[in-house]
Amino acid sequence: MNGNNPYAGAPGVVGAGQPSSDVDDLSTAEVQRLRKAVAGIVAETRTYLPDSYAIGSELSNGSGGPRATVAVHPPVGHPVSAGLTPDAEDLESGLSAEDCTEVARGLAASAAFQVMSTVGDDLTPTAR
């Protein structure tokens, strides 16, 4: 019957009938810093791409601790994502601006490349 329970996880990980927590073992301040850094990555990625690209993020608790994922779904092509697993120092001080910028630029470039590789050079110009 555990398989029918929407909260049933792997044995010993999540108790049957108990909802799983997204980010465990972090203080409120650490979670806020991580969310702020991820929101900054999402916002910066949006500045590099047109509105037709869907951009989102998620915080979760992976096997190595907290994990943040930022994903971009281009209008055509495959979605791209970047996963961040900050260490204890990053959680205390926050992610550096350089790291956030690097992730945002990499995601934008990868998403644009997905569109270019899907569309190719076969586009007919609509105007001259």
PyMOL commands that set and color helices and strands:
alter all, ss='L'
color gray80, all
select helices_A, chain A and resi 2-4+28-48+88-93+97-119
alter helices_A, ss='H'
color red, helices_A
select strands_A, chain A and resi 54-62+65-73+80-84
alter strands_A, ss='S'
color yellow, strands_A
deselect
rebuild
show_as cartoon
